[in-house]
Amino acid sequence: MAHLLHQHPHHDPTNQSMVSVPHGAETGDDVASLPSIRNPQTEQEIFKYVLCPDDSYTSDGTYWADLPLKQQIAFVGSVDKLEYAKEWAATKALARKSWFAPVGWYFKNCVLPGAGLGLEGYVLFSIGNLEPLFKAVWPDCWSKHTTCDATLVQSVTYLEICGIIVGQIIVGLIGDGIGRRFGLIQDAVIMLIGLLLLIGSWGTTLQGWVICYTLALFFYGIGVGGEYPMTATAAMENATGSGKISTREDRLHRGRKVTMAFLMQGWGQFINQALLIILLLIFHHGSGNPPYSAIAGQSVFRVSFVPIAIGTAWLVYYRWYKMPLASKQLDAAKRKTNVTGYDIESLKLTCTYFGPRLLATAGTWYANDVFFYGNKLFQHEFISVLSPNSNSVQTGWLWNLCNTGVSLIGYYLASLLIDNKLYGRKRMMQVGFLMDFILFIVPAFHFKYYKSTAGVHAFQAMYFLSSFFNQFGPNSVTFLVAAEVFPTAVRASAHGFGAAVGKLGALTAAVLYNYIDTQTKFYVVPWFGLAGMLITWLFLPDTTGLDLKEQERWWAYIREGRSHEYHGIAVHPQHLSLWERWRGVGKYYDPEKDKESRLNDLKKEWLERQSQKQVNENGVADDDDDTYFSEAAHKHFKDLHALSKEQEKMAPSSLEGVKETTDYEQVDPSTSDSDIVSEKPL
C-alpha cells in the first residue's frame, strides 16, 4: 500500500476555526493520500477508439447524425472514400500474391456464409421453372387435370410454402433456444433428406407421383424455411454481436456481409435455370422445341437435383466440422443474463418494447412476397405478344434467365449501397416499394396497350425494372433488418417470424391468382407496394451505421428495468422509427451523459472478462478478442482495480475518510495523477 500513498508537507491551514464535514477542522499536518487514476482528459484519449470511432464521429466527438445535412454529406463521403481506397488497396495486395486470392476471399466471405441459401434457392425456384415442362409433358395431369386432381396439383405450391413457414418458425425458435450451430446443421440435414426424396419420388400413377413429389417438397421446405433465420443471424453474428466489441468493418459493412450471403439465393436461381436449359437440350436430342417425351421430362427433373444433393451433403460436413463457434455470440448473450435454454423473458420484453418493429419486419416482408410472386405476371403476357405461336418451354426459360440476371444486378447494387448512411436500409426499402408500385399500377390501367405490339417493349422494360427494384429494395432489406433490429437473444425467432409472415404473402398470391384473371391481378398487386412503403416509413427504424454493440447495451438496460437510464446512440432519432419517436423513445438521448455511462459499463465488462479468465483453465475469456480492450485501456482498468484492492486491504482506521475516485464522477480536468484525493490526517 505504501507505494500508492503520497506524503504532503505541512502547510498553513486554510479553514482555522471552521468545522469541515465530515473530516473536521483542517490542521495543516501531513496527510496520506491515494493518487487519482481517473482523469477525464486522459480517459477520453484512452477510450476514444470506443467512445468516438472516427468512422462515426467527427474529431470533436460529434456523432455523424447530429451534424447539419451538408456536413453529414461531407463526413459520410470522406469516410466512404477512405474505406473504398483501403479496400481497393487490399484487393490489389491480394491479387499480387495470387490472381486467385481475391476469388478465394470472395468464396470464403460471401459464398460459404450463403451456401445454404444458394442451394435452397436453386431447388425453391426450380419448382416453378419445372412446372411449364411438366405441363408440356403431362398436360392431362398438370394443365387439363383429367388424370390428376386439380386441387392436388395446386397444392404442390401450397404445401411447399407451408413447409417453409413451419421451418421458419420452428427453426427460428430452435436457433435461439438450442443454438445457431444446431439449427444450421439441422437445416442442412433436412434439405439433404428432402432432396433424396425428390430425386427418388415415384408412383404407379401420375397422381401417385404428384403426391410423393408434393410431400417431398413439404419436407424439404422445412429445411428451406430454417435457412432464413439461421443464415441471417449467423452471417451477422460472425462479424460482431453481444460480448464482442464492434469494429470499423462491422459498422461500415455489416449490411453488405449479410446481403452478400443472401444474394446467393439469386445465384441459385440463375444456375438452376441455366442448367435446366442445358439438360433439356441434352435429353431432348439437342432441341428445346416440343413435343417432349416423358423420359426427357423425368431425366431433366431428376438429374437437375443431383448436383445440389452433392452440394448439400458437403454443406452438412462443413457446418458440422468447420463451424464449431457458430453459437458463440448467442452463448455470450445468455451468459450475461444467466439464461439457459430459450430466453422467455427476452421474448416478452421484445414484444413489449419492439412490437412495432415486429409489425414492420413482418408486414413489409408480407407485402414484398406478394410482389415477388407478381413479377411473373409480366413474363407470360409479353411472351404471348413477342412469340404468339411459340409453345416451347425454352422460350420462357430464356426470358427468365435474363430476368434473373437483372435481379442479380439489383442484389449486388443493394449490397454496395445498403451501408451508405445517406441512403441505407430504410430509404432503399421505400424507394424499392414505390418503384414496384409504379411499375405495376401503370400497366394495370393501360393493360390492352401494353399487351399490344406497340407497347410490348415498354411492358418488357417494366418487367425487368420491377425485378431490379425488388432486389435493390425490399427483398434484400427485409432479409437483413428482420434480424438486425432485434436483440441477440431472440434474433432468430424474430427473423423466423417475419419470414413466415412473408411466406404467407407468397401463399396469398399463389391462392388468389388461381381465382382472378391477369388484369385483375395487376389491379390488386400494386397496393401491396404502397402498403409496404407506408409500413416502412412509420414503423421501421434505420439501423444503417448503428453499432450493434450499442443496441445490445440498450437491451441490457431494458432487461434490468432501467431503459430510461440509457442515453446512447441506439435511441438517437436517426436510428428510431417515426412511431418510436412519436412515443418519446428518443427523449433520453444525451451524448454527454452517455460517455460516463459507457465508461462504467466498460469497466464492468472488463471485470467480467478478468473473472472468466480466472475461472477458465486456459486463462482466456469465453469470448476472447485481442482487440476488445486496447493495451492502454487494459492498463487503466487494471490500475483502478489494483487501487480498489489496496484500499480494501487497508485497516479501517487508516481508510476512514479516504476518498476514492475510481468511479466515474466529475473531477477537475486539471487534476493530475499525483493530486490528493483525500485529506484525512493519518
QUINORCOR-V420747 format. One record per backbone hydrogen bond with DSSP energy under -1.0 kcal/mol. NH is the residue of the N-H (numbers start at 1). CO is the residue of the C=O. E is the energy in kcal/mol with one decimal. If there is no record, write none. Layout:
NH,CO,E ; NH,CO,E
This chain:
4,1,-1.7 ; 6,33,-1.6 ; 8,31,-1.4 ; 11,28,-1.7 ; 18,15,-2.0 ; 24,20,-3.4 ; 33,6,-1.1 ; 43,39,-3.0 ; 44,40,-2.3 ; 45,41,-1.5 ; 46,42,-2.5 ; 47,43,-2.8 ; 50,47,-1.2 ; 51,47,-3.4 ; 52,48,-2.4 ; 56,53,-2.1 ; 57,53,-2.1 ; 58,62,-2.3 ; 61,58,-2.0 ; 64,56,-2.6 ; 66,63,-2.0 ; 67,64,-1.3 ; 72,68,-2.7 ; 73,69,-2.5 ; 74,70,-1.8 ; 75,71,-2.9 ; 76,72,-3.0 ; 77,73,-2.2 ; 78,74,-2.1 ; 79,75,-2.3 ; 80,76,-2.6 ; 81,77,-2.3 ; 82,78,-2.1 ; 83,79,-2.3 ; 84,80,-2.9 ; 85,81,-2.1 ; 86,82,-2.0 ; 87,83,-2.5 ; 88,84,-2.6 ; 89,85,-2.3 ; 90,86,-2.4 ; 91,87,-2.4 ; 92,88,-2.3 ; 93,89,-2.1 ; 94,90,-2.1 ; 95,91,-2.4 ; 96,92,-1.9 ; 97,93,-1.2 ; 98,94,-2.0 ; 101,98,-1.2 ; 104,100,-2.5 ; 105,101,-2.4 ; 106,102,-2.3 ; 107,103,-2.6 ; 108,104,-2.3 ; 109,105,-2.6 ; 110,106,-2.3 ; 111,106,-1.6 ; 112,107,-2.7 ; 115,112,-1.4 ; 118,114,-2.3 ; 119,115,-2.5 ; 120,116,-2.5 ; 121,117,-2.4 ; 122,118,-1.7 ; 123,119,-1.7 ; 124,120,-3.4 ; 125,121,-2.1 ; 126,122,-1.1 ; 127,123,-1.3 ; 129,125,-2.0 ; 130,126,-2.7 ; 131,127,-1.0 ; 134,130,-2.4 ; 135,131,-2.4 ; 136,132,-1.7 ; 137,133,-2.4 ; 138,134,-3.0 ; 142,138,-2.7 ; 143,139,-1.8 ; 144,139,-3.4 ; 146,140,-2.5 ; 147,140,-1.6 ; 153,149,-2.0 ; 154,150,-2.3 ; 155,151,-1.8 ; 156,153,-1.1 ; 158,154,-1.4 ; 159,155,-3.1 ; 160,156,-1.4 ; 161,157,-2.2 ; 162,158,-2.4 ; 163,159,-2.5 ; 164,160,-1.8 ; 165,161,-2.3 ; 166,162,-2.4 ; 167,163,-2.3 ; 168,164,-2.6 ; 169,165,-2.0 ; 170,166,-2.6 ; 171,167,-2.1 ; 173,169,-1.9 ; 174,170,-2.5 ; 175,171,-2.9 ; 176,172,-1.3 ; 177,173,-2.4 ; 178,174,-2.8 ; 179,174,-1.8 ; 183,179,-1.8 ; 184,180,-2.7 ; 185,181,-2.5 ; 186,182,-2.7 ; 187,183,-2.3 ; 188,184,-1.9 ; 189,185,-2.3 ; 190,186,-2.6 ; 191,187,-2.6 ; 192,188,-2.1 ; 193,189,-2.4 ; 194,190,-2.6 ; 195,191,-2.3 ; 196,192,-2.0 ; 197,193,-2.1 ; 198,194,-2.2 ; 199,195,-2.8 ; 200,196,-1.9 ; 209,205,-2.2 ; 210,206,-2.4 ; 211,207,-2.1 ; 212,208,-2.1 ; 213,209,-2.9 ; 214,210,-2.5 ; 215,211,-2.3 ; 216,212,-2.1 ; 217,213,-1.8 ; 218,214,-2.1 ; 219,215,-2.2 ; 220,216,-2.6 ; 221,217,-2.6 ; 222,218,-1.1 ; 224,220,-2.0 ; 225,221,-2.9 ; 226,222,-1.8 ; 227,223,-1.2 ; 230,226,-1.8 ; 231,227,-2.7 ; 232,228,-1.9 ; 233,229,-2.1 ; 234,230,-2.4 ; 235,231,-2.5 ; 236,232,-1.8 ; 237,233,-3.0 ; 238,234,-1.5 ; 240,236,-1.7 ; 244,241,-1.5 ; 251,247,-2.3 ; 252,248,-2.4 ; 253,249,-2.1 ; 254,250,-1.7 ; 257,253,-2.3 ; 258,254,-1.8 ; 259,255,-2.7 ; 260,256,-2.5 ; 261,257,-1.0 ; 262,258,-2.2 ; 263,259,-2.5 ; 264,261,-1.1 ; 265,262,-2.3 ; 267,263,-1.5 ; 268,264,-2.3 ; 269,265,-2.0 ; 270,266,-2.4 ; 271,267,-3.0 ; 272,268,-2.1 ; 273,269,-2.2 ; 274,270,-2.3 ; 275,271,-2.7 ; 276,272,-2.5 ; 277,273,-1.8 ; 278,274,-1.9 ; 279,275,-3.0 ; 280,276,-2.3 ; 281,277,-1.6 ; 282,278,-2.1 ; 283,279,-2.8 ; 284,280,-1.2 ; 286,281,-3.3 ; 287,284,-1.4 ; 297,293,-2.2 ; 298,294,-2.8 ; 299,295,-2.5 ; 300,296,-2.5 ; 301,297,-2.1 ; 302,298,-2.6 ; 303,299,-2.5 ; 304,300,-1.6 ; 305,302,-1.1 ; 309,305,-2.0 ; 310,306,-2.0 ; 311,307,-2.2 ; 312,308,-2.4 ; 313,309,-2.1 ; 314,310,-2.0 ; 315,311,-1.8 ; 316,312,-2.0 ; 317,313,-1.8 ; 318,314,-2.8 ; 319,315,-2.6 ; 320,316,-1.9 ; 321,317,-2.6 ; 322,318,-2.6 ; 326,323,-1.2 ; 328,325,-1.8 ; 331,327,-2.7 ; 332,328,-1.8 ; 333,329,-1.9 ; 334,330,-2.3 ; 335,331,-2.4 ; 336,332,-1.8 ; 337,333,-1.1 ; 339,334,-2.5 ; 344,342,-1.4 ; 347,343,-1.6 ; 348,344,-2.3 ; 349,345,-2.4 ; 350,346,-2.4 ; 351,347,-2.0 ; 352,348,-1.8 ; 353,349,-3.3 ; 354,350,-2.5 ; 358,354,-1.8 ; 359,355,-2.1 ; 360,356,-2.1 ; 361,357,-2.8 ; 362,358,-2.5 ; 363,359,-2.5 ; 364,360,-2.3 ; 365,361,-1.4 ; 366,362,-2.2 ; 367,363,-2.2 ; 368,364,-2.4 ; 369,365,-2.2 ; 370,366,-1.4 ; 371,367,-1.6 ; 372,368,-2.7 ; 373,369,-1.9 ; 374,370,-1.9 ; 375,371,-1.5 ; 376,373,-1.1 ; 377,374,-2.0 ; 378,375,-1.2 ; 380,376,-1.4 ; 381,377,-1.1 ; 382,378,-2.3 ; 383,379,-2.0 ; 384,380,-1.5 ; 386,382,-2.9 ; 387,383,-3.0 ; 390,387,-1.5 ; 397,393,-2.0 ; 398,394,-2.7 ; 399,395,-1.9 ; 400,396,-2.2 ; 401,397,-2.2 ; 402,398,-2.0 ; 403,399,-2.3 ; 404,400,-2.4 ; 405,401,-1.9 ; 406,402,-2.0 ; 407,403,-2.2 ; 408,404,-2.1 ; 409,405,-1.4 ; 410,406,-1.7 ; 411,407,-2.4 ; 412,408,-2.6 ; 413,409,-2.3 ; 414,410,-2.2 ; 415,411,-2.1 ; 416,412,-1.7 ; 417,413,-1.8 ; 418,414,-1.9 ; 420,417,-1.5 ; 423,420,-1.3 ; 427,423,-1.0 ; 428,424,-1.6 ; 429,425,-2.3 ; 430,426,-2.4 ; 431,427,-2.8 ; 432,428,-2.2 ; 433,429,-2.4 ; 434,430,-2.6 ; 435,431,-2.7 ; 436,432,-2.2 ; 437,433,-2.3 ; 438,434,-2.3 ; 439,435,-2.7 ; 440,436,-1.4 ; 441,437,-2.4 ; 442,438,-2.0 ; 444,440,-1.1 ; 445,441,-1.2 ; 450,446,-2.1 ; 451,447,-1.3 ; 452,449,-1.3 ; 456,452,-1.1 ; 459,455,-1.9 ; 460,456,-2.4 ; 461,457,-2.2 ; 462,458,-2.2 ; 463,459,-1.7 ; 464,460,-2.2 ; 465,461,-2.6 ; 466,462,-2.4 ; 467,463,-1.4 ; 468,464,-2.4 ; 469,465,-2.8 ; 470,466,-1.3 ; 471,467,-1.7 ; 472,468,-3.2 ; 473,471,-1.7 ; 475,470,-2.5 ; 477,473,-2.3 ; 478,474,-2.6 ; 480,476,-1.1 ; 481,477,-2.8 ; 482,478,-1.7 ; 483,480,-1.4 ; 484,480,-2.1 ; 485,481,-1.9 ; 486,483,-1.1 ; 490,487,-1.1 ; 491,488,-1.1 ; 494,490,-2.7 ; 495,491,-2.3 ; 496,492,-2.7 ; 497,493,-2.3 ; 498,494,-2.3 ; 499,495,-2.6 ; 500,496,-2.3 ; 501,497,-2.3 ; 502,498,-2.0 ; 503,499,-2.2 ; 504,500,-1.4 ; 505,501,-1.1 ; 506,502,-1.4 ; 507,503,-2.5 ; 508,504,-2.6 ; 509,505,-2.2 ; 510,506,-2.5 ; 511,507,-2.4 ; 512,508,-2.9 ; 513,509,-2.6 ; 514,511,-1.2 ; 515,512,-2.0 ; 521,517,-1.8 ; 522,518,-1.7 ; 523,519,-1.4 ; 524,520,-1.9 ; 525,521,-2.7 ; 528,525,-1.7 ; 530,526,-1.5 ; 531,527,-2.3 ; 532,528,-2.4 ; 533,529,-2.1 ; 534,530,-2.0 ; 535,531,-2.5 ; 536,532,-2.2 ; 537,533,-2.3 ; 538,534,-2.1 ; 539,535,-2.8 ; 540,536,-1.3 ; 546,543,-1.9 ; 551,547,-1.5 ; 552,548,-2.3 ; 553,549,-1.8 ; 554,550,-2.6 ; 555,551,-2.1 ; 556,552,-1.9 ; 557,553,-1.7 ; 558,554,-2.0 ; 559,555,-2.7 ; 560,556,-1.6 ; 561,558,-1.6 ; 562,557,-2.6 ; 565,562,-2.0 ; 566,563,-1.4 ; 571,568,-1.6 ; 572,569,-1.5 ; 575,572,-2.1 ; 576,573,-1.3 ; 579,538,-2.3 ; 581,577,-2.2 ; 582,578,-2.3 ; 583,579,-1.8 ; 584,581,-1.3 ; 585,580,-2.3 ; 587,584,-1.2 ; 589,586,-1.5 ; 590,567,-1.9 ; 594,590,-2.2 ; 595,591,-1.4 ; 596,592,-1.0 ; 597,593,-1.8 ; 598,594,-2.8 ; 599,595,-1.8 ; 600,596,-2.0 ; 601,597,-2.5 ; 602,598,-2.6 ; 603,599,-2.2 ; 604,600,-2.2 ; 605,601,-2.2 ; 606,602,-2.6 ; 607,603,-2.3 ; 608,604,-1.9 ; 609,605,-2.1 ; 610,606,-2.2 ; 611,607,-2.2 ; 612,608,-2.1 ; 613,609,-2.2 ; 614,610,-1.7 ; 615,611,-1.9 ; 616,612,-3.1 ; 619,616,-1.1 ; 624,621,-1.5 ; 628,625,-2.2 ; 634,630,-2.8 ; 635,631,-2.3 ; 636,632,-2.3 ; 637,633,-2.4 ; 638,634,-2.3 ; 639,635,-2.6 ; 640,636,-2.1 ; 641,637,-2.5 ; 642,638,-2.6 ; 643,639,-2.4 ; 644,640,-2.2 ; 645,641,-2.4 ; 646,642,-2.5 ; 647,643,-2.2 ; 648,644,-1.7 ; 649,645,-1.4 ; 655,651,-1.8 ; 656,652,-1.2 ; 658,655,-2.8 ; 665,663,-1.6 ; 671,668,-2.6 ; 675,672,-1.7
